[in-house]
Each structure stands twice: as C-alpha cells, then as structure tokens.
C-alpha cells in the first residue's frame, strides 16, 4: 500500500495505535484548518480509525481540495 501519511500507517488498516492517532491529530490541528475537518478527523479517529485511514488514503489520491476537486469530495456527502 502507501505507507505513512499525516502520521497514519496506511499499510496496516486493521490496527491504529494511539501514537498514530496522536501524530495525525497533531498534524491536522497544527495548521488550524476549517473546524469541520478538525472535528471530522477527531470523530473518525475516535469511533472508526480504520475508516479514518481509508479516508486519508482517498484524500491522498485526490489531493487537497481546489475548485476542480470540490465536487468529487462533496459526492461523499450525498447519502446524508
């Protein structure tokens, strides 16, 4: 797979260590991004760390949001 990304070991989706969680949260919180992203990452790591890793993997695939990617990233919210 991919390896490390923003503190998460994406090569092992089945196990997420407390150290990985701390590294990822420190990374996300360090740049003081939008409140939604901070809270969404925190909730994913608390309740579904495997999903958080899959989300990080997908985010790495599409990159940081810019105008061309907003629609693709927004599709994830259609179910709600």
mmCIF file of the N, C-alpha and C atoms, coordinates in Angstrom:
data_MODEL
# 
_entry.id   MODEL 
# 
loop_
_atom_site.group_PDB 
_atom_site.id 
_atom_site.type_symbol 
_atom_site.label_atom_id 
_atom_site.label_alt_id 
_atom_site.label_comp_id 
_atom_site.label_asym_id 
_atom_site.label_entity_id 
_atom_site.label_seq_id 
_atom_site.pdbx_PDB_ins_code 
_atom_site.Cartn_x 
_atom_site.Cartn_y 
_atom_site.Cartn_z 
_atom_site.occupancy 
_atom_site.B_iso_or_equiv 
_atom_site.pdbx_formal_charge 
_atom_site.auth_seq_id 
_atom_site.auth_comp_id 
_atom_site.auth_asym_id 
_atom_site.auth_atom_id 
_atom_site.pdbx_PDB_model_num 
ATOM 1   N N  . UNK A 1 1  ? 0.826   -1.193 0.000  1.00 0.00 ? 1  UNK A N  1 
ATOM 2   C CA . UNK A 1 1  ? 0.000   0.000  0.000  1.00 0.00 ? 1  UNK A CA 1 
ATOM 3   C C  . UNK A 1 1  ? 0.864   1.248  0.000  1.00 0.00 ? 1  UNK A C  1 
ATOM 4   N N  . UNK A 1 2  ? 0.439   2.253  0.740  1.00 0.00 ? 2  UNK A N  1 
ATOM 5   C CA . UNK A 1 2  ? 1.049   3.570  0.645  1.00 0.00 ? 2  UNK A CA 1 
ATOM 6   C C  . UNK A 1 2  ? 2.151   3.805  1.661  1.00 0.00 ? 2  UNK A C  1 
ATOM 7   N N  . UNK A 1 3  ? 1.940   3.438  2.909  1.00 0.00 ? 3  UNK A N  1 
ATOM 8   C CA . UNK A 1 3  ? 2.902   3.758  3.959  1.00 0.00 ? 3  UNK A CA 1 
ATOM 9   C C  . UNK A 1 3  ? 2.330   4.798  4.894  1.00 0.00 ? 3  UNK A C  1 
ATOM 10  N N  . UNK A 1 4  ? 3.177   5.720  5.361  1.00 0.00 ? 4  UNK A N  1 
ATOM 11  C CA . UNK A 1 4  ? 2.747   6.760  6.291  1.00 0.00 ? 4  UNK A CA 1 
ATOM 12  C C  . UNK A 1 4  ? 2.177   7.968  5.555  1.00 0.00 ? 4  UNK A C  1 
ATOM 13  N N  . UNK A 1 5  ? 1.099   8.509  6.099  1.00 0.00 ? 5  UNK A N  1 
ATOM 14  C CA . UNK A 1 5  ? 0.521   9.737  5.570  1.00 0.00 ? 5  UNK A CA 1 
ATOM 15  C C  . UNK A 1 5  ? -0.082  10.521 6.722  1.00 0.00 ? 5  UNK A C  1 
ATOM 16  N N  . UNK A 1 6  ? 0.429   11.694 6.961  1.00 0.00 ? 6  UNK A N  1 
ATOM 17  C CA . UNK A 1 6  ? -0.043  12.568 8.033  1.00 0.00 ? 6  UNK A CA 1 
ATOM 18  C C  . UNK A 1 6  ? -0.083  11.834 9.377  1.00 0.00 ? 6  UNK A C  1 
ATOM 19  N N  . UNK A 1 7  ? 0.907   10.981 9.604  1.00 0.00 ? 7  UNK A N  1 
ATOM 20  C CA . UNK A 1 7  ? 1.035   10.276 10.875 1.00 0.00 ? 7  UNK A CA 1 
ATOM 21  C C  . UNK A 1 7  ? 0.345   8.932  10.939 1.00 0.00 ? 7  UNK A C  1 
ATOM 22  N N  . UNK A 1 8  ? -0.470  8.597  9.951  1.00 0.00 ? 8  UNK A N  1 
ATOM 23  C CA . UNK A 1 8  ? -1.181  7.317  9.952  1.00 0.00 ? 8  UNK A CA 1 
ATOM 24  C C  . UNK A 1 8  ? -0.454  6.296  9.081  1.00 0.00 ? 8  UNK A C  1 
ATOM 25  N N  . UNK A 1 9  ? -0.344  5.067  9.585  1.00 0.00 ? 9  UNK A N  1 
ATOM 26  C CA . UNK A 1 9  ? 0.267   3.984  8.830  1.00 0.00 ? 9  UNK A CA 1 
ATOM 27  C C  . UNK A 1 9  ? -0.804  3.354  7.952  1.00 0.00 ? 9  UNK A C  1 
ATOM 28  N N  . UNK A 1 10 ? -0.845  3.746  6.697  1.00 0.00 ? 10 UNK A N  1 
ATOM 29  C CA . UNK A 1 10 ? -1.872  3.245  5.784  1.00 0.00 ? 10 UNK A CA 1 
ATOM 30  C C  . UNK A 1 10 ? -1.575  1.846  5.273  1.00 0.00 ? 10 UNK A C  1 
ATOM 31  N N  . UNK A 1 11 ? -0.417  1.308  5.603  1.00 0.00 ? 11 UNK A N  1 
ATOM 32  C CA . UNK A 1 11 ? -0.091  -0.066 5.212  1.00 0.00 ? 11 UNK A CA 1 
ATOM 33  C C  . UNK A 1 11 ? -0.792  -1.082 6.101  1.00 0.00 ? 11 UNK A C  1 
ATOM 34  N N  . UNK A 1 12 ? -1.274  -0.658 7.257  1.00 0.00 ? 12 UNK A N  1 
ATOM 35  C CA . UNK A 1 12 ? -1.966  -1.556 8.186  1.00 0.00 ? 12 UNK A CA 1 
ATOM 36  C C  . UNK A 1 12 ? -3.304  -0.934 8.567  1.00 0.00 ? 12 UNK A C  1 
ATOM 37  N N  . UNK A 1 13 ? -4.345  -1.226 7.780  1.00 0.00 ? 13 UNK A N  1 
ATOM 38  C CA . UNK A 1 13 ? -5.661  -0.648 8.026  1.00 0.00 ? 13 UNK A CA 1 
ATOM 39  C C  . UNK A 1 13 ? -6.355  -1.276 9.233  1.00 0.00 ? 13 UNK A C  1 
ATOM 40  N N  . UNK A 1 14 ? -5.944  -2.453 9.620  1.00 0.00 ? 14 UNK A N  1 
ATOM 41  C CA . UNK A 1 14 ? -6.606  -3.177 10.701 1.00 0.00 ? 14 UNK A CA 1 
ATOM 42  C C  . UNK A 1 14 ? -6.224  -2.732 12.100 1.00 0.00 ? 14 UNK A C  1 
ATOM 43  N N  . UNK A 1 15 ? -5.120  -2.031 12.247 1.00 0.00 ? 15 UNK A N  1 
ATOM 44  C CA . UNK A 1 15 ? -4.668  -1.608 13.577 1.00 0.00 ? 15 UNK A CA 1 
ATOM 45  C C  . UNK A 1 15 ? -4.253  -0.144 13.529 1.00 0.00 ? 15 UNK A C  1 
ATOM 46  N N  . UNK A 1 16 ? -4.751  0.611  14.486 1.00 0.00 ? 16 UNK A N  1 
ATOM 47  C CA . UNK A 1 16 ? -4.375  2.015  14.625 1.00 0.00 ? 16 UNK A CA 1 
ATOM 48  C C  . UNK A 1 16 ? -3.908  2.229  16.052 1.00 0.00 ? 16 UNK A C  1 
ATOM 49  N N  . UNK A 1 17 ? -2.657  2.570  16.209 1.00 0.00 ? 17 UNK A N  1 
ATOM 50  C CA . UNK A 1 17 ? -2.086  2.739  17.545 1.00 0.00 ? 17 UNK A CA 1 
ATOM 51  C C  . UNK A 1 17 ? -2.403  4.136  18.089 1.00 0.00 ? 17 UNK A C  1 
ATOM 52  N N  . UNK A 1 18 ? -2.379  4.295  19.398 1.00 0.00 ? 18 UNK A N  1 
ATOM 53  C CA . UNK A 1 18 ? -2.569  5.626  19.977 1.00 0.00 ? 18 UNK A CA 1 
ATOM 54  C C  . UNK A 1 18 ? -1.528  6.635  19.471 1.00 0.00 ? 18 UNK A C  1 
ATOM 55  N N  . UNK A 1 19 ? -0.316  6.165  19.212 1.00 0.00 ? 19 UNK A N  1 
ATOM 56  C CA . UNK A 1 19 ? 0.724   7.049  18.690 1.00 0.00 ? 19 UNK A CA 1 
ATOM 57  C C  . UNK A 1 19 ? 0.349   7.571  17.302 1.00 0.00 ? 19 UNK A C  1 
ATOM 58  N N  . UNK A 1 20 ? -0.205  6.703  16.461 1.00 0.00 ? 20 UNK A N  1 
ATOM 59  C CA . UNK A 1 20 ? -0.658  7.131  15.128 1.00 0.00 ? 20 UNK A CA 1 
ATOM 60  C C  . UNK A 1 20 ? -1.741  8.198  15.253 1.00 0.00 ? 20 UNK A C  1 
ATOM 61  N N  . UNK A 1 21 ? -2.693  7.961  16.138 1.00 0.00 ? 21 UNK A N  1 
ATOM 62  C CA . UNK A 1 21 ? -3.789  8.905  16.337 1.00 0.00 ? 21 UNK A CA 1 
ATOM 63  C C  . UNK A 1 21 ? -3.246  10.251 16.791 1.00 0.00 ? 21 UNK A C  1 
ATOM 64  N N  . UNK A 1 22 ? -2.348  10.228 17.759 1.00 0.00 ? 22 UNK A N  1 
ATOM 65  C CA . UNK A 1 22 ? -1.761  11.479 18.253 1.00 0.00 ? 22 UNK A CA 1 
ATOM 66  C C  . UNK A 1 22 ? -0.988  12.219 17.166 1.00 0.00 ? 22 UNK A C  1 
ATOM 67  N N  . UNK A 1 23 ? -0.204  11.480 16.377 1.00 0.00 ? 23 UNK A N  1 
ATOM 68  C CA . UNK A 1 23 ? 0.556   12.120 15.290 1.00 0.00 ? 23 UNK A CA 1 
ATOM 69  C C  . UNK A 1 23 ? -0.377  12.745 14.267 1.00 0.00 ? 23 UNK A C  1 
ATOM 70  N N  . UNK A 1 24 ? -1.456  12.033 13.919 1.00 0.00 ? 24 UNK A N  1 
ATOM 71  C CA . UNK A 1 24 ? -2.392  12.566 12.935 1.00 0.00 ? 24 UNK A CA 1 
ATOM 72  C C  . UNK A 1 24 ? -3.117  13.794 13.464 1.00 0.00 ? 24 UNK A C  1 
ATOM 73  N N  . UNK A 1 25 ? -3.590  13.739 14.700 1.00 0.00 ? 25 UNK A N  1 
ATOM 74  C CA . UNK A 1 25 ? -4.291  14.894 15.260 1.00 0.00 ? 25 UNK A CA 1 
ATOM 75  C C  . UNK A 1 25 ? -3.368  16.101 15.388 1.00 0.00 ? 25 UNK A C  1 
ATOM 76  N N  . UNK A 1 26 ? -2.139  15.880 15.788 1.00 0.00 ? 26 UNK A N  1 
ATOM 77  C CA . UNK A 1 26 ? -1.197  16.994 15.890 1.00 0.00 ? 26 UNK A CA 1 
ATOM 78  C C  . UNK A 1 26 ? -0.932  17.609 14.513 1.00 0.00 ? 26 UNK A C  1 
ATOM 79  N N  . UNK A 1 27 ? -0.873  16.772 13.495 1.00 0.00 ? 27 UNK A N  1 
ATOM 80  C CA . UNK A 1 27 ? -0.667  17.275 12.137 1.00 0.00 ? 27 UNK A CA 1 
ATOM 81  C C  . UNK A 1 27 ? -1.856  18.126 11.700 1.00 0.00 ? 27 UNK A C  1 
ATOM 82  N N  . UNK A 1 28 ? -3.060  17.590 11.867 1.00 0.00 ? 28 UNK A N  1 
ATOM 83  C CA . UNK A 1 28 ? -4.266  18.300 11.422 1.00 0.00 ? 28 UNK A CA 1 
ATOM 84  C C  . UNK A 1 28 ? -4.482  19.574 12.233 1.00 0.00 ? 28 UNK A C  1 
ATOM 85  N N  . UNK A 1 29 ? -4.314  19.476 13.542 1.00 0.00 ? 29 UNK A N  1 
ATOM 86  C CA . UNK A 1 29 ? -4.549  20.644 14.390 1.00 0.00 ? 29 UNK A CA 1 
ATOM 87  C C  . UNK A 1 29 ? -3.475  21.711 14.203 1.00 0.00 ? 29 UNK A C  1 
ATOM 88  N N  . UNK A 1 30 ? -2.284  21.343 13.738 1.00 0.00 ? 30 UNK A N  1 
ATOM 89  C CA . UNK A 1 30 ? -1.183  22.307 13.628 1.00 0.00 ? 30 UNK A CA 1 
ATOM 90  C C  . UNK A 1 30 ? -1.451  23.391 12.595 1.00 0.00 ? 30 UNK A C  1 
ATOM 91  N N  . UNK A 1 31 ? -2.187  23.097 11.547 1.00 0.00 ? 31 UNK A N  1 
ATOM 92  C CA . UNK A 1 31 ? -2.414  24.127 10.539 1.00 0.00 ? 31 UNK A CA 1 
ATOM 93  C C  . UNK A 1 31 ? -3.755  24.824 10.715 1.00 0.00 ? 31 UNK A C  1 
ATOM 94  N N  . UNK A 1 32 ? -4.463  24.540 11.795 1.00 0.00 ? 32 UNK A N  1 
ATOM 95  C CA . UNK A 1 32 ? -5.683  25.271 12.154 1.00 0.00 ? 32 UNK A CA 1 
ATOM 96  C C  . UNK A 1 32 ? -6.633  25.422 10.967 1.00 0.00 ? 32 UNK A C  1 
ATOM 97  N N  . UNK A 1 33 ? -6.943  24.277 10.359 1.00 0.00 ? 33 UNK A N  1 
ATOM 98  C CA . UNK A 1 33 ? -7.837  24.284 9.204  1.00 0.00 ? 33 UNK A CA 1 
ATOM 99  C C  . UNK A 1 33 ? -9.284  24.522 9.595  1.00 0.00 ? 33 UNK A C  1 
ATOM 100 N N  . UNK A 1 34 ? -10.193 24.310 8.657  1.00 0.00 ? 34 UNK A N  1 
ATOM 101 C CA . UNK A 1 34 ? -11.610 24.504 8.950  1.00 0.00 ? 34 UNK A CA 1 
ATOM 102 C C  . UNK A 1 34 ? -12.065 23.629 10.111 1.00 0.00 ? 34 UNK A C  1 
ATOM 103 N N  . UNK A 1 35 ? -12.984 24.160 10.902 1.00 0.00 ? 35 UNK A N  1 
ATOM 104 C CA . UNK A 1 35 ? -13.475 23.433 12.067 1.00 0.00 ? 35 UNK A CA 1 
ATOM 105 C C  . UNK A 1 35 ? -14.064 22.085 11.687 1.00 0.00 ? 35 UNK A C  1 
ATOM 106 N N  . UNK A 1 36 ? -14.763 22.017 10.540 1.00 0.00 ? 36 UNK A N  1 
ATOM 107 C CA . UNK A 1 36 ? -15.353 20.745 10.125 1.00 0.00 ? 36 UNK A CA 1 
ATOM 108 C C  . UNK A 1 36 ? -14.291 19.661 9.997  1.00 0.00 ? 36 UNK A C  1 
ATOM 109 N N  . UNK A 1 37 ? -13.197 19.993 9.339  1.00 0.00 ? 37 UNK A N  1 
ATOM 110 C CA . UNK A 1 37 ? -12.163 18.973 9.125  1.00 0.00 ? 37 UNK A CA 1 
ATOM 111 C C  . UNK A 1 37 ? -11.522 18.545 10.436 1.00 0.00 ? 37 UNK A C  1 
ATOM 112 N N  . UNK A 1 38 ? -11.310 19.496 11.336 1.00 0.00 ? 38 UNK A N  1 
ATOM 113 C CA . UNK A 1 38 ? -10.735 19.149 12.636 1.00 0.00 ? 38 UNK A CA 1 
ATOM 114 C C  . UNK A 1 38 ? -11.651 18.206 13.402 1.00 0.00 ? 38 UNK A C  1 
ATOM 115 N N  . UNK A 1 39 ? -12.941 18.544 13.463 1.00 0.00 ? 39 UNK A N  1 
ATOM 116 C CA . UNK A 1 39 ? -13.864 17.703 14.228 1.00 0.00 ? 39 UNK A CA 1 
ATOM 117 C C  . UNK A 1 39 ? -14.129 16.381 13.519 1.00 0.00 ? 39 UNK A C  1 
ATOM 118 N N  . UNK A 1 40 ? -14.215 16.389 12.192 1.00 0.00 ? 40 UNK A N  1 
ATOM 119 C CA . UNK A 1 40 ? -14.466 15.149 11.459 1.00 0.00 ? 40 UNK A CA 1 
ATOM 120 C C  . UNK A 1 40 ? -13.312 14.162 11.648 1.00 0.00 ? 40 UNK A C  1 
ATOM 121 N N  . UNK A 1 41 ? -12.077 14.637 11.543 1.00 0.00 ? 41 UNK A N  1 
ATOM 122 C CA . UNK A 1 41 ? -10.934 13.751 11.752 1.00 0.00 ? 41 UNK A CA 1 
ATOM 123 C C  . UNK A 1 41 ? -10.902 13.221 13.177 1.00 0.00 ? 41 UNK A C  1 
ATOM 124 N N  . UNK A 1 42 ? -11.186 14.075 14.141 1.00 0.00 ? 42 UNK A N  1 
ATOM 125 C CA . UNK A 1 42 ? -11.188 13.647 15.540 1.00 0.00 ? 42 UNK A CA 1 
ATOM 126 C C  . UNK A 1 42 ? -12.236 12.564 15.772 1.00 0.00 ? 42 UNK A C  1 
ATOM 127 N N  . UNK A 1 43 ? -13.439 12.763 15.235 1.00 0.00 ? 43 UNK A N  1 
ATOM 128 C CA . UNK A 1 43 ? -14.502 11.768 15.409 1.00 0.00 ? 43 UNK A CA 1 
ATOM 129 C C  . UNK A 1 43 ? -14.164 10.450 14.715 1.00 0.00 ? 43 UNK A C  1 
ATOM 130 N N  . UNK A 1 44 ? -13.637 10.532 13.499 1.00 0.00 ? 44 UNK A N  1 
ATOM 131 C CA . UNK A 1 44 ? -13.278 9.301  12.788 1.00 0.00 ? 44 UNK A CA 1 
ATOM 132 C C  . UNK A 1 44 ? -12.230 8.520  13.562 1.00 0.00 ? 44 UNK A C  1 
ATOM 133 N N  . UNK A 1 45 ? -11.236 9.206  14.096 1.00 0.00 ? 45 UNK A N  1 
ATOM 134 C CA . UNK A 1 45 ? -10.179 8.508  14.836 1.00 0.00 ? 45 UNK A CA 1 
ATOM 135 C C  . UNK A 1 45 ? -10.701 7.931  16.148 1.00 0.00 ? 45 UNK A C  1 
ATOM 136 N N  . UNK A 1 46 ? -11.691 8.575  16.760 1.00 0.00 ? 46 UNK A N  1 
ATOM 137 C CA . UNK A 1 46 ? -12.277 8.058  17.999 1.00 0.00 ? 46 UNK A CA 1 
ATOM 138 C C  . UNK A 1 46 ? -13.152 6.836  17.757 1.00 0.00 ? 46 UNK A C  1 
ATOM 139 N N  . UNK A 1 47 ? -13.993 6.887  16.718 1.00 0.00 ? 47 UNK A N  1 
ATOM 140 C CA . UNK A 1 47 ? -15.023 5.864  16.550 1.00 0.00 ? 47 UNK A CA 1 
ATOM 141 C C  . UNK A 1 47 ? -14.769 4.870  15.430 1.00 0.00 ? 47 UNK A C  1 
ATOM 142 N N  . UNK A 1 48 ? -13.994 5.246  14.435 1.00 0.00 ? 48 UNK A N  1 
ATOM 143 C CA . UNK A 1 48 ? -13.742 4.341  13.302 1.00 0.00 ? 48 UNK A CA 1 
ATOM 144 C C  . UNK A 1 48 ? -12.367 4.609  12.719 1.00 0.00 ? 48 UNK A C  1 
ATOM 145 N N  . UNK A 1 49 ? -11.313 4.243  13.462 1.00 0.00 ? 49 UNK A N  1 
ATOM 146 C CA . UNK A 1 49 ? -9.957  4.547  12.967 1.00 0.00 ? 49 UNK A CA 1 
ATOM 147 C C  . UNK A 1 49 ? -9.640  3.892  11.626 1.00 0.00 ? 49 UNK A C  1 
ATOM 148 N N  . UNK A 1 50 ? -10.228 2.730  11.345 1.00 0.00 ? 50 UNK A N  1 
ATOM 149 C CA . UNK A 1 50 ? -9.987  2.112  10.041 1.00 0.00 ? 50 UNK A CA 1 
ATOM 150 C C  . UNK A 1 50 ? -10.581 2.968  8.920  1.00 0.00 ? 50 UNK A C  1 
ATOM 151 N N  . UNK A 1 51 ? -11.750 3.549  9.175  1.00 0.00 ? 51 UNK A N  1 
ATOM 152 C CA . UNK A 1 51 ? -12.356 4.446  8.189  1.00 0.00 ? 51 UNK A CA 1 
ATOM 153 C C  . UNK A 1 51 ? -11.531 5.716  8.037  1.00 0.00 ? 51 UNK A C  1 
ATOM 154 N N  . UNK A 1 52 ? -10.977 6.213  9.143  1.00 0.00 ? 52 UNK A N  1 
ATOM 155 C CA . UNK A 1 52 ? -10.118 7.399  9.083  1.00 0.00 ? 52 UNK A CA 1 
ATOM 156 C C  . UNK A 1 52 ? -8.920  7.133  8.176  1.00 0.00 ? 52 UNK A C  1 
ATOM 157 N N  . UNK A 1 53 ? -8.366  5.930  8.275  1.00 0.00 ? 53 UNK A N  1 
ATOM 158 C CA . UNK A 1 53 ? -7.225  5.587  7.417  1.00 0.00 ? 53 UNK A CA 1 
ATOM 159 C C  . UNK A 1 53 ? -7.656  5.493  5.956  1.00 0.00 ? 53 UNK A C  1 
ATOM 160 N N  . UNK A 1 54 ? -8.823  4.905  5.701  1.00 0.00 ? 54 UNK A N  1 
ATOM 161 C CA . UNK A 1 54 ? -9.323  4.839  4.327  1.00 0.00 ? 54 UNK A CA 1 
ATOM 162 C C  . UNK A 1 54 ? -9.613  6.240  3.779  1.00 0.00 ? 54 UNK A C  1 
ATOM 163 N N  . UNK A 1 55 ? -10.145 7.098  4.629  1.00 0.00 ? 55 UNK A N  1 
ATOM 164 C CA . UNK A 1 55 ? -10.408 8.481  4.233  1.00 0.00 ? 55 UNK A CA 1 
ATOM 165 C C  . UNK A 1 55 ? -9.102  9.208  3.886  1.00 0.00 ? 55 UNK A C  1 
ATOM 166 N N  . UNK A 1 56 ? -8.073  9.010  4.710  1.00 0.00 ? 56 UNK A N  1 
ATOM 167 C CA . UNK A 1 56 ? -6.773  9.641  4.447  1.00 0.00 ? 56 UNK A CA 1 
ATOM 168 C C  . UNK A 1 56 ? -6.209  9.128  3.128  1.00 0.00 ? 56 UNK A C  1 
ATOM 169 N N  . UNK A 1 57 ? -6.360  7.815  2.884  1.00 0.00 ? 57 UNK A N  1 
ATOM 170 C CA . UNK A 1 57 ? -5.873  7.209  1.649  1.00 0.00 ? 57 UNK A CA 1 
ATOM 171 C C  . UNK A 1 57 ? -6.573  7.832  0.444  1.00 0.00 ? 57 UNK A C  1 
ATOM 172 N N  . UNK A 1 58 ? -7.908  7.954  0.535  1.00 0.00 ? 58 UNK A N  1 
ATOM 173 C CA . UNK A 1 58 ? -8.657  8.582  -0.552 1.00 0.00 ? 58 UNK A CA 1 
ATOM 174 C C  . UNK A 1 58 ? -8.293  10.043 -0.734 1.00 0.00 ? 58 UNK A C  1 
ATOM 175 N N  . UNK A 1 59 ? -8.078  10.745 0.374  1.00 0.00 ? 59 UNK A N  1 
ATOM 176 C CA . UNK A 1 59 ? -7.692  12.153 0.291  1.00 0.00 ? 59 UNK A CA 1 
ATOM 177 C C  . UNK A 1 59 ? -6.328  12.311 -0.367 1.00 0.00 ? 59 UNK A C  1 
ATOM 178 N N  . UNK A 1 60 ? -5.424  11.400 -0.074 1.00 0.00 ? 60 UNK A N  1 
ATOM 179 C CA . UNK A 1 60 ? -4.117  11.442 -0.733 1.00 0.00 ? 60 UNK A CA 1 
ATOM 180 C C  . UNK A 1 60 ? -4.262  11.216 -2.235 1.00 0.00 ? 60 UNK A C  1 
ATOM 181 N N  . UNK A 1 61 ? -5.200  10.359 -2.606 1.00 0.00 ? 61 UNK A N  1 
ATOM 182 C CA . UNK A 1 61 ? -5.417  10.058 -4.021 1.00 0.00 ? 61 UNK A CA 1 
ATOM 183 C C  . UNK A 1 61 ? -5.910  11.296 -4.769 1.00 0.00 ? 61 UNK A C  1 
ATOM 184 N N  . UNK A 1 62 ? -6.861  12.027 -4.168 1.00 0.00 ? 62 UNK A N  1 
ATOM 185 C CA . UNK A 1 62 ? -7.436  13.195 -4.838 1.00 0.00 ? 62 UNK A CA 1 
ATOM 186 C C  . UNK A 1 62 ? -6.702  14.486 -4.528 1.00 0.00 ? 62 UNK A C  1 
ATOM 187 N N  . UNK A 1 63 ? -5.922  14.522 -3.453 1.00 0.00 ? 63 UNK A N  1 
ATOM 188 C CA . UNK A 1 63 ? -5.187  15.729 -3.102 1.00 0.00 ? 63 UNK A CA 1 
ATOM 189 C C  . UNK A 1 63 ? -6.025  16.696 -2.282 1.00 0.00 ? 63 UNK A C  1 
ATOM 190 N N  . UNK A 1 64 ? -5.413  17.805 -1.920 1.00 0.00 ? 64 UNK A N  1 
ATOM 191 C CA . UNK A 1 64 ? -6.112  18.847 -1.162 1.00 0.00 ? 64 UNK A CA 1 
ATOM 192 C C  . UNK A 1 64 ? -7.166  19.496 -2.047 1.00 0.00 ? 64 UNK A C  1 
ATOM 193 N N  . UNK A 1 65 ? -8.266  19.912 -1.443 1.00 0.00 ? 65 UNK A N  1 
ATOM 194 C CA . UNK A 1 65 ? -9.342  20.497 -2.251 1.00 0.00 ? 65 UNK A CA 1 
ATOM 195 C C  . UNK A 1 65 ? -8.916  21.756 -3.000 1.00 0.00 ? 65 UNK A C  1 
ATOM 196 N N  . UNK A 1 66 ? -9.265  21.800 -4.251 1.00 0.00 ? 66 UNK A N  1 
ATOM 197 C CA . UNK A 1 66 ? -9.190  23.015 -5.041 1.00 0.00 ? 66 UNK A CA 1 
ATOM 198 C C  . UNK A 1 66 ? -10.440 22.999 -5.915 1.00 0.00 ? 66 UNK A C  1 
ATOM 199 N N  . UNK A 1 67 ? -10.714 24.023 -6.648 1.00 0.00 ? 67 UNK A N  1 
ATOM 200 C CA . UNK A 1 67 ? -12.002 24.099 -7.342 1.00 0.00 ? 67 UNK A CA 1 
ATOM 201 C C  . UNK A 1 67 ? -12.379 22.868 -8.173 1.00 0.00 ? 67 UNK A C  1 
ATOM 202 N N  . UNK A 1 68 ? -11.413 22.214 -8.780 1.00 0.00 ? 68 UNK A N  1 
ATOM 203 C CA . UNK A 1 68 ? -11.733 21.045 -9.600 1.00 0.00 ? 68 UNK A CA 1 
ATOM 204 C C  . UNK A 1 68 ? -12.107 19.831 -8.754 1.00 0.00 ? 68 UNK A C  1 
ATOM 205 N N  . UNK A 1 69 ? -11.672 19.795 -7.515 1.00 0.00 ? 69 UNK A N  1 
ATOM 206 C CA . UNK A 1 69 ? -11.888 18.612 -6.694 1.00 0.00 ? 69 UNK A CA 1 
ATOM 207 C C  . UNK A 1 69 ? -13.042 18.751 -5.703 1.00 0.00 ? 69 UNK A C  1 
ATOM 208 N N  . UNK A 1 70 ? -13.599 19.946 -5.571 1.00 0.00 ? 70 UNK A N  1 
ATOM 209 C CA . UNK A 1 70 ? -14.657 20.160 -4.591 1.00 0.00 ? 70 UNK A CA 1 
ATOM 210 C C  . UNK A 1 70 ? -15.859 19.268 -4.887 1.00 0.00 ? 70 UNK A C  1 
ATOM 211 N N  . UNK A 1 71 ? -16.235 19.141 -6.145 1.00 0.00 ? 71 UNK A N  1 
ATOM 212 C CA . UNK A 1 71 ? -17.391 18.307 -6.496 1.00 0.00 ? 71 UNK A CA 1 
ATOM 213 C C  . UNK A 1 71 ? -17.117 16.851 -6.149 1.00 0.00 ? 71 UNK A C  1 
ATOM 214 N N  . UNK A 1 72 ? -15.939 16.357 -6.474 1.00 0.00 ? 72 UNK A N  1 
ATOM 215 C CA . UNK A 1 72 ? -15.602 14.960 -6.183 1.00 0.00 ? 72 UNK A CA 1 
ATOM 216 C C  . UNK A 1 72 ? -15.621 14.703 -4.678 1.00 0.00 ? 72 UNK A C  1 
ATOM 217 N N  . UNK A 1 73 ? -15.072 15.631 -3.893 1.00 0.00 ? 73 UNK A N  1 
ATOM 218 C CA . UNK A 1 73 ? -15.077 15.459 -2.443 1.00 0.00 ? 73 UNK A CA 1 
ATOM 219 C C  . UNK A 1 73 ? -16.485 15.600 -1.870 1.00 0.00 ? 73 UNK A C  1 
ATOM 220 N N  . UNK A 1 74 ? -17.323 16.447 -2.475 1.00 0.00 ? 74 UNK A N  1 
ATOM 221 C CA . UNK A 1 74 ? -18.685 16.647 -1.996 1.00 0.00 ? 74 UNK A CA 1 
ATOM 222 C C  . UNK A 1 74 ? -19.581 15.452 -2.237 1.00 0.00 ? 74 UNK A C  1 
ATOM 223 N N  . UNK A 1 75 ? -19.257 14.607 -3.211 1.00 0.00 ? 75 UNK A N  1 
ATOM 224 C CA . UNK A 1 75 ? -20.063 13.426 -3.515 1.00 0.00 ? 75 UNK A CA 1 
ATOM 225 C C  . UNK A 1 75 ? -20.161 12.512 -2.296 1.00 0.00 ? 75 UNK A C  1 
ATOM 226 N N  . UNK A 1 76 ? -19.161 12.542 -1.425 1.00 0.00 ? 76 UNK A N  1 
ATOM 227 C CA . UNK A 1 76 ? -19.169 11.695 -0.237 1.00 0.00 ? 76 UNK A CA 1 
ATOM 228 C C  . UNK A 1 76 ? -20.355 12.022 0.681  1.00 0.00 ? 76 UNK A C  1 
ATOM 229 N N  . UNK A 1 77 ? -20.903 13.231 0.574  1.00 0.00 ? 77 UNK A N  1 
ATOM 230 C CA . UNK A 1 77 ? -21.987 13.658 1.459  1.00 0.00 ? 77 UNK A CA 1 
ATOM 231 C C  . UNK A 1 77 ? -23.375 13.436 0.860  1.00 0.00 ? 77 UNK A C  1 
ATOM 232 N N  . UNK A 1 78 ? -23.475 12.888 -0.329 1.00 0.00 ? 78 UNK A N  1 
ATOM 233 C CA . UNK A 1 78 ? -24.769 12.691 -0.958 1.00 0.00 ? 78 UNK A CA 1 
ATOM 234 C C  . UNK A 1 78 ? -25.710 11.801 -0.139 1.00 0.00 ? 78 UNK A C  1 
ATOM 235 N N  . UNK A 1 79 ? -25.175 10.802 0.517  1.00 0.00 ? 79 UNK A N  1 
ATOM 236 C CA . UNK A 1 79 ? -26.019 9.877  1.280  1.00 0.00 ? 79 UNK A CA 1 
ATOM 237 C C  . UNK A 1 79 ? -26.728 10.554 2.438  1.00 0.00 ? 79 UNK A C  1 
ATOM 238 N N  . UNK A 1 80 ? -26.184 11.649 2.946  1.00 0.00 ? 80 UNK A N  1 
ATOM 239 C CA . UNK A 1 80 ? -26.804 12.306 4.096  1.00 0.00 ? 80 UNK A CA 1 
ATOM 240 C C  . UNK A 1 80 ? -27.840 13.313 3.653  1.00 0.00 ? 80 UNK A C  1 
# 
